Amino acid sequence: MNRDLGIFMENFFRRETVLRAIRVALVVAPVLILINHYDEIMVFSFTPRFYFQCFMTFFVPYMVSAYSSAKTLSSHEV
């Protein structure tokens, strides 16, 4: 179990995994932000809550992509 977790964490922080996850987040997040916050963007209503939600909108696709890449890479190594 610990060995599997170590392999997963190693793959999660691999340069290729991180770069792929960043690219995915940079494509997916702006689309989601426009869909979910169009009204706020059009009236320039930028509150701390808006910025937090935008951050989370980038963070979630990043984590999903990094997790799936690391899981796939780990399954091929075991």
NULO-870358 format. One record per atom (N, C-alpha, C, O): x, y, z. Coordinates in steps of 0.2 Angstrom, whole numbers, plus 5000, padded with zeros to 4 digits. Example, Ala and Ser with C-alpha at 12.3 -4.5 7.8 and 13.67 -1.06 7.14 Angstrom:
<gulos>
506649725039 506249785039 506649845039 507149835042 506449895035 506849955036 506450005039 506750065040 
</gulos>
This chain:
<gulos>
500449945000 500050005000 500450065000 500350114996 500950075004 501450135005 501850134998 501950194996 502050084995 502350084989 501950114984 502150154980 501350094983 500850114978 500750194979 500750224974 500650214985 500550284987 501150324985 501150374982 501750294986 502450324984 502450334976 502650384974 502250284973 502350284966 501850334963 501950374958 501150334966 500650384964 500950454965 500850494960 501250464971 501450534972 502050554968 502050614966 502450514966 502950524962 502750544955 502950594952 502250504953 501950524946 501550584946 501450624941 501150604952 500750664953 501150724952 500950774949 501850724954 502250784954 502750774948 503250824948 502650734944 503150734938 503050794934 502450814933 503550814931 503550874927 503050864921 502650914920 502950814918 502450804913 501750804915 501350834912 501650774921 500950774924 500750844926 500250874924 501250884929 501050954931 500950994925 500451034925 501350994920 501251034914 500651014910 500251064908 500450954910 499850934907 499250964910 498750984907 499250954917 498750974921 498651054921 498051084920 499151094920 499151164919 498851184913 498351224912 499051144907 498751154901 497951144901 497551184898 497751094904 497051074904 496651124908 496151154906 496951144914 496651204918 496551264914 496051304915 497151284910 497051344906 496551344901 496451404898 496351284898 495851284893 495151274896 494751314894 495151234901 494451224904 494151274908 493651294908 494651304913 494351354918 494151414915 493551434917 494451444910 494151514907 493451494904 492951544905 493351444901 492651424898 492151424904 491651444904 492351384909 491851374915 491751444918 491151454921 492251484919 492151554922 491651594918 491251624921 491751594911 491251624907 490551604908 490151644908 490551534908 489851504909 489551524915 488951544916 489951514921 489651524927 489651594930 489251614935 490051644927 490051704930 490051764925 490251814926 489651744920 489551794914 489251864917 489551914915 488751854921 488451914923 488851964927 488852024926 489251934931 489751974936 490252004931 490452054933 490551964926 491051994922 490752054918 491152104917 490152044916 489952104911 489752164915 489852224912 489652164922 489552224926 490152234930 490152284934 490752204929 491352214933 491252214940 491452254944 490852154942 490752144949 491252094952 491052034953 491852124954 492352074956 492452084963 492852124966 492152034967 492252034974 492751984976 492951944972 492951984982 493451924985 493151854983 493451804982 492451854984 492151784983 492251764975 492351704974 492151814971 492251804964 492951774962 493051724959 493451804965 494151784964 494251714967 494651674964 493951704973 494051634976 493751584971 494051524970 493151594969 492751554964 493151534958 493251484955 493451594955 493851584949 494551544951 494751504947 494851554956 495351514958 495151434959 495551394956 494651424962 494451354963 494251324956 494351264955 493951364951 493851344945 494451324941 494451284936 495051354942 495651334939 495951274943 496151224940 495851274950 496151214954 495851154953 496151104952 495151144952 494851084951 495051044945 495150984945 494951084939 495251044933 495951024933 496150974931 496351064936 497051044937 497150984941 497450934939 496750974947 496850924951 496550854948 496850804948 495950864944 495650804941 496150784935 496250724935 496450824932 496950804926 497550774930 497750724927 497850804935 498450774938 498350714941 498750664940 497750704944 497550644947 497450584942 497750534943 497150604937 497050544932 497650524928 497750474927 498050574927 498750564924 499150524928 499450474926 499150534935 499650504940 499350434941 499750384941 498650424941 498350354942 498550314936 498650254937 498450344930 498650304924 499350284924 499550224922 499850324925 500550314925 500650264930 501050214929 500350264936 500550224942 500250154940 500550104942 499750144936 499450074935 499850044930 499849984930 500250084926 500750044921 501350024924 501749984922 501550054930 502150044934 502149984938 502649954940 501549964941 501449914946 501449844943 501349794946 
</gulos>
